[in-house]
Each structure stands twice: as structure tokens, then as C-alpha cells.
Amino acid sequence: MTAWIEMIGDDQADARLKALLDRARTPHGTVDTVMRVHSLRPGTMEGHVTLYRSVLHSDDNTLPFWFLEVVASYTSILNDCTYSLTHHFMNVRNLLKDQPRSDRIFTALKAQRPEDVFDGRELALLRYAGKLTTSVGNMVKSDFEALKIAGCDDGEILEVNQVCAYFNYSNRLLNGLGCTTDGDVIGFYKGD
């Protein structure tokens, strides 16, 4: 686990930080760098864990989890965030359990051509996430209306909006503090 910023280890954590580190632990018993970088300001770790879980792991979500992970990966590609891409595209692979399809999706996303493997609602949602990531100041009502025309409901639009917004936050946290995946356990944890 490496980053440019100082990170407090479990053995040096006070009671409050220990409790937050325990809350941020993966089922493997580790704390990923994305959370540990907050150790100097535990309140931001608390907020980050809550936001992450409410956005990506909410029981209220109706879009397939693998697709939300694709949105996370595409956002991370557009932001050139290797850390998030490594974690979340491995989740896509593990959830789809279809290596050739995963490879095609990865190639299309890296080329910024989601239309090569997606169509309909999924393509519209990925285009929305792309514009929200790269041209947020140019968002207009017709971007939202295009999603409705493609058959998305408001709840699905909100899910993609929140996943995209979260990963724009997280990508900036990770890239801005020089985080690497060294020492992290990579991959999907929910079923482990």
C-alpha cells in the first residue's frame, strides 16, 4: 500500500481511527489504500465509506451491478485513474464471468468507443457518464432527455449520475495523492 501522503497503520491508530478502519475493512480483513489515505483526517474516511457504499452497493439500485462497475471503469479511464480502473474492471470481469466479453468491453472503453459493445439504454448511460466526466460545464437538459428517450427511468439516471460523480471524486483523491494498488486485494468482495 503506497501513496505520497503519510498513512497511519493499524498499530498506530487511536480508538476513533481504529473504529473507522474496521468499518472500511474489506472481507479480506484489509483496508484498501483508497480508504487508508484518509487516516490523517478520519472524518473524511467516514464520509467516503458512507458515500461509496450508498452509491455503488445500495439495495435500492436497479441497474445490474456489473454495469455500474462498467460506469465506474469508464469514468476512471476518462480520468486516467489506474487505481480505480484496476479494482473496478476486475469486478466487471468477476461479475460477468465471460472473459471474451470483458475483453471486448475493456477494449471499447479504453478506445472511448462504448458504441462498439453497447447500444440502447446502456450506451446512452455511458455517453452521459462520459460527458459528465469530461465536459460537466456543457451538460444541458437534452443530455437528460436523451436518456429518457433511450428508455431510462429517473432512478436509473440517478444511479449512473451518482456512480459517475463518486468516481470523479475518488479518481481525483487517488491521482492527487499518488495512490497505488500495491498491497490491496484486487477484485469483487461481495460474494467472497
Backbone as JSON, one array per atom type, in Angstrom:
{
  "sequence": "MTAWIEMIGDDQADARLKALLDRARTPHGTVDTVMRVHSLRPGTMEGHVTLYRSVLHSDDNTLPFWFLEVVASYTSILNDCTYSLTHHFMNVRNLLKDQPRSDRIFTALKAQRPEDVFDGRELALLRYAGKLTTSVGNMVKSDFEALKIAGCDDGEILEVNQVCAYFNYSNRLLNGLGCTTDGDVIGFYKGD",
  "N": [[0.86, -1.16, 0.0], [0.77, 1.98, -1.09], [1.31, 5.53, -1.24], [1.69, 9.03, -1.83], [1.16, 10.5, 0.39], [1.36, 10.53, 3.99], [0.32, 7.66, 5.77], [-1.52, 6.29, 8.39], [-0.84, 3.43, 10.21], [-2.54, 0.43, 11.36], [-1.52, -0.27, 13.87], [-0.76, 2.13, 14.96], [-2.98, 3.64, 15.22], [-5.45, 5.65, 16.82], [-8.3, 5.19, 19.04], [-10.66, 6.14, 17.73], [-9.86, 6.24, 15.0], [-9.17, 3.54, 14.65], [-11.69, 2.33, 14.85], [-12.93, 3.39, 12.57], [-11.24, 2.42, 10.56], [-11.77, -0.29, 10.86], [-14.42, -0.29, 10.01], [-14.03, 0.29, 7.36], [-12.77, -1.92, 6.39], [-12.14, -4.58, 4.08], [-13.8, -7.67, 3.15], [-11.63, -9.35, 3.22], [-10.15, -8.54, 5.3], [-8.45, -6.42, 5.02], [-7.5, -2.95, 4.58], [-8.11, -0.98, 1.96], [-5.99, 1.16, 0.02], [-7.37, 3.39, -0.97], [-9.09, 4.08, 1.08], [-7.42, 4.18, 3.36], [-5.81, 6.4, 2.88], [-7.09, 8.5, 4.01], [-6.42, 8.55, 6.65], [-5.16, 10.52, 8.23], [-7.12, 12.39, 8.56], [-9.71, 11.36, 9.85], [-12.5, 11.86, 9.68], [-13.05, 12.37, 6.99], [-12.63, 9.85, 5.95], [-14.74, 8.45, 7.1], [-16.94, 9.73, 5.86], [-16.34, 9.07, 3.2], [-16.47, 6.22, 3.09], [-19.2, 5.87, 3.68], [-20.41, 7.27, 1.53], [-19.4, 5.8, -0.73], [-20.47, 3.19, -0.3], [-23.22, 3.76, -0.31], [-23.64, 4.62, -2.88], [-22.61, 2.71, -4.76], [-23.2, 0.19, -3.72], [-25.85, 0.0, -2.94], [-28.94, -1.36, -1.93], [-31.11, -0.29, -3.13], [-30.49, 0.22, -5.75], [-31.23, -0.48, -9.18], [-30.13, -1.0, -11.64], [-27.98, -3.42, -13.21], [-25.32, -4.67, -11.2], [-22.85, -5.25, -12.4], [-22.92, -3.52, -14.58], [-22.95, -0.99, -13.39], [-20.38, -1.08, -12.39], [-19.03, -1.03, -14.82], [-19.62, 1.6, -15.58], [-18.22, 2.9, -13.54], [-15.63, 2.1, -14.24], [-15.34, 3.2, -16.82], [-15.52, 5.94, -16.26], [-13.21, 6.14, -14.72], [-11.28, 5.48, -16.64], [-11.53, 7.68, -18.36], [-10.59, 9.62, -16.67], [-8.03, 8.82, -16.36], [-7.28, 7.15, -14.2], [-5.62, 4.77, -12.89], [-5.67, 3.25, -10.54], [-8.45, 3.04, -9.63], [-9.53, 1.93, -11.97], [-8.17, -0.52, -12.13], [-9.13, -1.89, -9.83], [-11.97, -1.81, -10.25], [-12.53, -2.68, -12.86], [-11.69, -5.28, -12.67], [-13.69, -6.19, -11.05], [-15.83, -6.07, -12.88], [-15.02, -8.1, -14.64], [-15.08, -10.34, -12.89], [-17.78, -10.4, -12.18], [-19.17, -10.68, -14.62], [-18.16, -13.07, -15.62], [-17.25, -13.89, -18.13], [-14.82, -13.95, -20.11], [-14.06, -13.27, -22.88], [-16.11, -11.4, -23.53], [-15.71, -9.47, -21.52], [-13.15, -8.63, -22.26], [-13.7, -7.42, -24.75], [-15.36, -5.33, -23.91], [-13.56, -3.88, -22.29], [-11.62, -3.11, -24.19], [-13.18, -1.48, -25.88], [-13.99, 0.56, -24.1], [-11.5, 1.65, -23.36], [-10.76, 2.71, -25.8], [-12.5, 4.72, -25.91], [-14.94, 4.24, -27.12], [-17.68, 3.26, -26.51], [-19.86, 2.5, -27.99], [-19.09, 0.41, -29.56], [-19.6, -1.94, -28.22], [-21.88, -1.62, -26.73], [-25.38, -0.72, -26.76], [-28.51, 1.03, -27.13], [-30.16, 1.7, -24.04], [-27.96, 1.25, -22.26], [-25.76, 2.23, -23.74], [-26.55, 4.92, -24.02], [-26.47, 5.72, -21.32], [-23.75, 5.39, -20.77], [-22.64, 7.27, -22.51], [-23.68, 9.58, -21.37], [-22.39, 9.48, -18.83], [-19.79, 9.78, -19.75], [-19.8, 12.41, -20.83], [-20.48, 13.82, -18.54], [-18.21, 13.44, -17.07], [-16.09, 14.49, -18.66], [-16.93, 16.94, -19.71], [-18.42, 18.54, -17.91], [-19.36, 21.16, -17.49], [-20.76, 21.65, -19.77], [-23.12, 20.31, -19.75], [-26.49, 19.82, -20.63], [-30.1, 20.14, -20.7], [-31.05, 18.49, -22.74], [-29.26, 16.38, -22.7], [-30.1, 14.88, -20.54], [-32.71, 14.37, -21.4], [-32.22, 12.74, -23.6], [-31.57, 10.36, -22.4], [-34.0, 9.62, -21.3], [-35.47, 9.23, -23.65], [-34.09, 7.03, -24.6], [-35.09, 5.12, -22.95], [-34.53, 5.03, -20.24], [-35.27, 5.23, -16.76], [-35.91, 7.73, -14.22], [-34.74, 6.95, -11.79], [-32.74, 5.12, -12.6], [-31.13, 6.85, -14.07], [-30.28, 8.54, -12.04], [-28.78, 6.68, -10.52], [-26.57, 6.15, -12.27], [-25.61, 8.75, -12.54], [-24.77, 9.23, -9.9], [-22.83, 7.2, -9.46], [-20.95, 7.92, -11.41], [-20.34, 10.56, -10.53], [-19.31, 9.98, -7.96], [-17.01, 8.48, -8.67], [-15.58, 10.38, -10.08], [-14.88, 12.06, -7.97], [-13.42, 10.2, -6.34], [-11.37, 9.38, -8.13], [-9.9, 11.72, -8.36], [-9.04, 12.07, -5.73], [-7.38, 9.78, -5.48], [-5.48, 9.96, -7.66], [-4.43, 12.47, -7.07], [-3.12, 12.09, -4.68], [-1.25, 10.22, -5.24], [-1.77, 7.42, -5.12], [-1.34, 3.88, -5.11], [-2.08, 0.46, -6.09], [-0.59, -1.33, -4.75], [-0.34, -3.82, -2.37], [-3.08, -3.87, -1.94], [-5.99, -5.97, -2.04], [-7.19, -7.11, -4.97], [-10.27, -6.96, -6.66], [-13.67, -8.27, -6.72], [-15.59, -8.22, -3.79], [-18.05, -8.78, -2.61], [-19.31, -11.33, -2.85], [-17.44, -12.92, -1.66]],
  "CA": [[0.0, 0.0, 0.0], [1.62, 3.16, -1.18], [0.78, 6.82, -1.67], [2.62, 10.1, -1.48], [0.77, 11.04, 1.69], [1.54, 9.66, 5.15], [-0.86, 6.89, 6.17], [-1.36, 5.73, 9.73], [-1.07, 1.98, 10.28], [-3.45, -0.05, 12.41], [-0.82, -0.31, 15.15], [-0.57, 3.49, 15.45], [-4.27, 4.33, 15.18], [-6.18, 5.85, 18.08], [-9.56, 4.43, 19.1], [-11.58, 6.59, 16.68], [-9.37, 5.78, 13.7], [-9.29, 2.07, 14.6], [-13.1, 2.0, 14.57], [-13.2, 3.71, 11.16], [-10.5, 1.45, 9.74], [-12.54, -1.54, 10.91], [-15.61, -0.09, 9.17], [-13.59, 0.34, 5.96], [-12.1, -3.18, 6.02], [-12.74, -5.48, 3.1], [-14.0, -9.01, 3.73], [-10.33, -10.0, 3.35], [-9.52, -8.02, 6.5], [-7.52, -5.35, 4.69], [-8.05, -1.63, 4.3], [-7.53, -0.54, 0.7], [-5.35, 2.47, 0.02], [-8.38, 4.43, -1.22], [-9.63, 4.49, 2.37], [-6.36, 4.47, 4.32], [-5.23, 7.73, 2.66], [-7.82, 9.45, 4.86], [-6.13, 8.28, 8.06], [-4.8, 11.75, 8.95], [-8.39, 13.11, 8.78], [-10.68, 10.25, 9.88], [-13.85, 12.26, 9.29], [-13.23, 12.19, 5.55], [-12.76, 8.41, 5.71], [-16.11, 8.09, 7.45], [-17.8, 10.19, 4.78], [-16.04, 8.34, 1.97], [-17.04, 4.87, 3.19], [-20.65, 6.0, 3.58], [-20.75, 7.63, 0.15], [-19.1, 4.67, -1.61], [-21.44, 2.11, -0.11], [-24.57, 4.2, -0.68], [-23.71, 4.82, -4.33], [-22.34, 1.52, -5.56], [-23.67, -1.05, -3.1], [-27.18, 0.2, -2.37], [-30.01, -2.31, -2.3], [-32.09, 0.45, -3.92], [-30.1, 0.25, -7.17], [-31.92, -1.45, -10.03], [-29.25, -1.38, -12.74], [-27.1, -4.53, -12.82], [-24.09, -4.26, -10.53], [-21.73, -5.28, -13.35], [-22.98, -2.34, -15.43], [-22.48, 0.14, -12.58], [-18.92, -1.21, -12.37], [-18.58, -0.54, -16.13], [-19.67, 3.07, -15.5], [-17.07, 3.27, -12.7], [-14.41, 1.87, -15.02], [-15.28, 4.19, -17.9], [-15.18, 7.21, -15.62], [-11.8, 6.05, -14.32], [-10.49, 5.55, -17.87], [-11.55, 9.06, -18.83], [-9.79, 10.4, -15.73], [-6.7, 8.21, -16.31], [-7.06, 6.68, -12.83], [-5.27, 3.35, -12.94], [-6.07, 2.61, -9.29], [-9.87, 2.65, -9.68], [-9.74, 1.04, -13.1], [-7.67, -1.86, -11.77], [-10.09, -2.51, -8.9], [-13.37, -1.94, -10.68], [-12.71, -3.53, -14.03], [-11.59, -6.67, -12.2], [-15.04, -6.53, -10.61], [-16.61, -6.36, -14.09], [-14.62, -9.45, -15.1], [-15.56, -11.35, -11.95], [-19.24, -10.44, -12.2], [-19.65, -11.18, -15.92], [-17.69, -14.45, -15.81], [-17.19, -14.08, -19.58], [-13.56, -13.28, -20.45], [-14.09, -12.59, -24.18], [-16.97, -10.21, -23.46], [-14.99, -8.49, -20.7], [-12.06, -8.07, -23.08], [-14.3, -6.51, -25.74], [-15.8, -4.13, -23.18], [-12.37, -3.13, -21.89], [-11.04, -2.5, -25.4], [-14.06, -0.39, -26.34], [-13.93, 1.67, -23.15], [-10.17, 2.28, -23.47], [-10.76, 3.46, -27.06], [-13.59, 5.7, -25.75], [-15.94, 3.87, -28.12], [-18.61, 2.29, -25.91], [-20.8, 2.06, -29.01], [-18.6, -0.84, -30.17], [-20.1, -3.11, -27.49], [-23.15, -1.31, -26.07], [-26.38, 0.03, -27.52], [-29.72, 1.35, -26.37], [-30.07, 2.39, -22.74], [-26.61, 1.18, -21.71], [-24.91, 3.18, -24.48], [-26.95, 6.28, -23.64], [-25.98, 5.98, -19.98], [-22.28, 5.56, -20.83], [-22.37, 8.58, -23.13], [-23.98, 10.56, -20.33], [-21.29, 9.45, -17.86], [-18.62, 10.34, -20.42], [-19.9, 13.86, -20.89], [-20.47, 14.31, -17.16], [-16.81, 13.38, -16.62], [-15.14, 15.29, -19.44], [-17.47, 18.25, -20.11], [-19.51, 18.78, -16.96], [-19.9, 22.5, -17.68], [-21.55, 21.7, -21.0], [-24.32, 19.49, -19.62], [-27.73, 20.53, -20.94], [-31.3, 19.35, -20.47], [-31.2, 17.47, -23.78], [-28.47, 15.2, -22.29], [-31.02, 14.12, -19.69], [-33.83, 13.93, -22.22], [-31.76, 11.63, -24.45], [-31.65, 9.15, -21.57], [-35.42, 9.26, -21.21], [-35.83, 8.7, -24.98], [-33.47, 5.7, -24.7], [-35.84, 4.2, -22.12], [-34.06, 5.05, -18.85], [-36.13, 5.95, -15.84], [-35.18, 8.71, -13.42], [-33.92, 6.25, -10.8], [-31.54, 4.6, -13.27], [-30.29, 8.01, -14.4], [-29.67, 8.95, -10.78], [-27.74, 5.71, -10.18], [-25.39, 6.39, -13.09], [-25.11, 10.07, -12.15], [-24.07, 9.13, -8.62], [-21.61, 6.4, -9.65], [-20.02, 8.77, -12.15], [-19.91, 11.65, -9.64], [-18.45, 9.4, -6.93], [-15.7, 8.11, -9.22], [-14.84, 11.61, -10.36], [-14.3, 12.42, -6.67], [-12.43, 9.22, -5.93], [-10.23, 9.43, -9.05], [-9.09, 12.9, -8.02], [-8.4, 11.72, -4.46], [-6.34, 8.78, -5.71], [-4.41, 10.51, -8.5], [-3.85, 13.64, -6.41], [-2.28, 11.66, -3.56], [-0.28, 9.23, -5.72], [-2.1, 6.09, -4.6], [-1.15, 2.69, -5.95], [-2.79, -0.73, -5.61], [0.36, -2.21, -4.03], [-0.84, -4.27, -1.07], [-4.53, -4.04, -1.95], [-6.54, -7.19, -2.64], [-7.94, -6.62, -6.13], [-11.4, -7.76, -7.12], [-15.01, -8.17, -6.15], [-15.62, -8.78, -2.45], [-19.4, -9.02, -2.08], [-19.61, -12.75, -2.77], [-16.33, -13.66, -1.05]],
  "C": [[0.9, 1.22, 0.0], [0.84, 4.37, -1.68], [1.84, 7.85, -1.3], [2.38, 10.62, -0.08], [1.06, 10.02, 2.8], [0.22, 8.95, 5.46], [-0.56, 6.23, 7.51], [-1.73, 4.25, 9.7], [-2.01, 1.63, 11.42], [-2.81, 0.04, 13.79], [-0.62, 1.09, 15.76], [-1.89, 4.26, 15.57], [-4.85, 4.49, 16.58], [-7.52, 5.14, 17.97], [-10.53, 4.84, 17.98], [-11.14, 6.08, 15.31], [-9.47, 4.27, 13.58], [-10.72, 1.66, 14.24], [-13.43, 2.28, 13.1], [-12.46, 2.78, 10.21], [-11.25, 0.12, 9.71], [-13.79, -1.44, 10.03], [-15.25, -0.14, 7.69], [-12.96, -0.97, 5.5], [-12.89, -3.96, 4.97], [-13.03, -6.81, 3.79], [-12.69, -9.79, 3.88], [-9.57, -9.51, 4.58], [-8.53, -6.89, 6.26], [-8.26, -4.03, 4.54], [-7.35, -1.15, 3.03], [-6.98, 0.87, 0.83], [-6.36, 3.59, -0.15], [-9.02, 4.92, 0.08], [-8.53, 4.9, 3.35], [-5.75, 5.86, 4.11], [-5.93, 8.8, 3.48], [-7.36, 9.41, 6.32], [-5.7, 9.51, 8.86], [-6.03, 12.61, 9.27], [-9.53, 12.09, 8.75], [-12.1, 10.63, 9.47], [-14.09, 12.11, 7.81], [-13.32, 10.71, 5.18], [-14.19, 7.96, 6.0], [-17.09, 8.5, 6.35], [-17.6, 9.4, 3.5], [-16.65, 6.94, 1.99], [-18.56, 4.92, 3.01], [-21.08, 6.31, 2.15], [-20.55, 6.45, -0.8], [-20.17, 3.58, -1.5], [-22.84, 2.52, -0.55], [-24.73, 4.35, -2.19], [-23.6, 3.5, -5.08], [-22.97, 0.25, -5.0], [-25.04, -0.91, -2.45], [-28.15, -0.87, -2.85], [-31.09, -1.63, -3.13], [-31.75, 0.48, -5.41], [-30.85, -0.82, -7.95], [-31.09, -1.84, -11.25], [-28.35, -2.52, -12.29], [-25.78, -4.0, -12.24], [-22.91, -4.25, -11.51], [-21.73, -4.02, -14.22], [-22.56, -1.09, -14.65], [-20.96, 0.11, -12.46], [-18.32, -0.79, -13.72], [-18.57, 0.99, -16.12], [-18.49, 3.56, -14.66], [-15.77, 3.16, -13.49], [-14.26, 2.9, -16.13], [-14.91, 5.56, -17.36], [-13.7, 7.23, -15.26], [-10.87, 6.07, -15.52], [-10.4, 7.01, -18.34], [-10.72, 9.98, -17.94], [-8.36, 9.87, -15.61], [-6.34, 7.8, -14.88], [-6.86, 5.17, -12.84], [-5.75, 2.61, -11.7], [-7.52, 2.12, -9.37], [-10.15, 1.7, -10.83], [-9.31, -0.38, -12.76], [-8.67, -2.57, -10.87], [-11.42, -2.8, -9.58], [-13.54, -2.68, -11.99], [-12.5, -4.99, -13.68], [-12.96, -7.11, -11.68], [-15.95, -6.85, -11.79], [-16.3, -7.78, -14.55], [-15.2, -10.54, -14.2], [-17.08, -11.49, -11.98], [-19.78, -11.02, -13.5], [-19.31, -12.65, -16.13], [-17.68, -14.83, -17.3], [-15.98, -13.29, -20.09], [-13.59, -12.61, -21.82], [-14.95, -11.32, -24.17], [-16.3, -9.11, -22.64], [-13.87, -7.83, -21.5], [-12.59, -7.08, -24.12], [-14.75, -5.21, -25.08], [-14.6, -3.26, -22.82], [-11.75, -2.4, -23.09], [-11.87, -1.31, -25.88], [-13.99, 0.81, -25.4], [-12.58, 2.4, -23.25], [-10.08, 3.13, -24.73], [-11.79, 4.6, -27.02], [-14.64, 5.51, -26.84], [-16.92, 2.85, -27.52], [-19.62, 1.75, -26.91], [-20.35, 0.78, -29.72], [-19.16, -2.07, -29.48], [-21.44, -2.87, -26.78], [-24.08, -0.61, -27.03], [-27.52, 0.38, -26.59], [-29.45, 2.11, -25.08], [-28.65, 2.39, -22.19], [-25.68, 2.17, -22.41], [-25.26, 4.61, -24.11], [-26.42, 6.65, -22.26], [-24.46, 6.17, -19.96], [-21.9, 6.88, -21.49], [-22.62, 9.71, -22.14], [-22.84, 10.64, -19.31], [-20.02, 10.04, -18.47], [-18.66, 11.85, -20.45], [-19.85, 14.47, -19.49], [-19.04, 14.34, -16.61], [-15.93, 14.38, -17.35], [-15.61, 16.69, -19.78], [-18.62, 18.67, -19.2], [-20.14, 20.16, -17.14], [-20.77, 22.65, -18.9], [-22.8, 20.83, -20.93], [-25.56, 20.36, -19.86], [-28.91, 19.58, -20.76], [-31.46, 18.25, -21.51], [-30.33, 16.23, -23.49], [-29.33, 14.28, -21.43], [-32.16, 13.55, -20.52], [-33.45, 12.77, -23.13], [-31.82, 10.31, -23.68], [-33.09, 8.68, -21.45], [-35.89, 8.63, -22.54], [-35.28, 7.29, -25.17], [-34.15, 4.68, -23.8], [-35.39, 4.12, -20.66], [-35.1, 5.75, -17.97], [-35.26, 6.85, -14.95], [-34.28, 8.05, -12.37], [-32.65, 5.7, -11.4], [-30.58, 5.74, -13.62], [-29.56, 8.48, -13.14], [-28.56, 7.98, -10.36], [-26.45, 5.97, -10.95], [-24.78, 7.75, -12.76], [-24.26, 9.96, -10.87], [-22.8, 8.29, -8.71], [-20.55, 7.23, -10.36], [-19.47, 9.88, -11.25], [-18.97, 11.13, -8.56], [-17.06, 9.1, -7.5], [-14.91, 9.32, -9.68], [-14.19, 12.12, -9.08], [-13.14, 11.5, -6.32], [-11.18, 9.25, -6.82], [-9.32, 10.6, -8.71], [-8.38, 12.71, -6.68], [-7.19, 10.83, -4.72], [-5.18, 9.33, -6.53], [-3.69, 11.66, -7.81], [-2.96, 13.3, -5.24], [-1.32, 10.54, -3.94], [-0.52, 7.81, -5.23], [-1.83, 4.99, -5.62], [-1.94, 1.52, -5.33], [-1.85, -1.68, -4.88], [-0.19, -2.54, -2.65], [-2.35, -4.41, -0.99], [-4.88, -5.43, -2.5], [-7.48, -6.73, -3.73], [-9.11, -7.55, -6.42], [-12.64, -7.6, -6.28], [-15.06, -8.89, -4.81], [-16.98, -9.29, -2.01], [-19.7, -10.51, -1.91], [-18.53, -13.57, -2.1], [-16.69, -14.07, 0.37]]
}
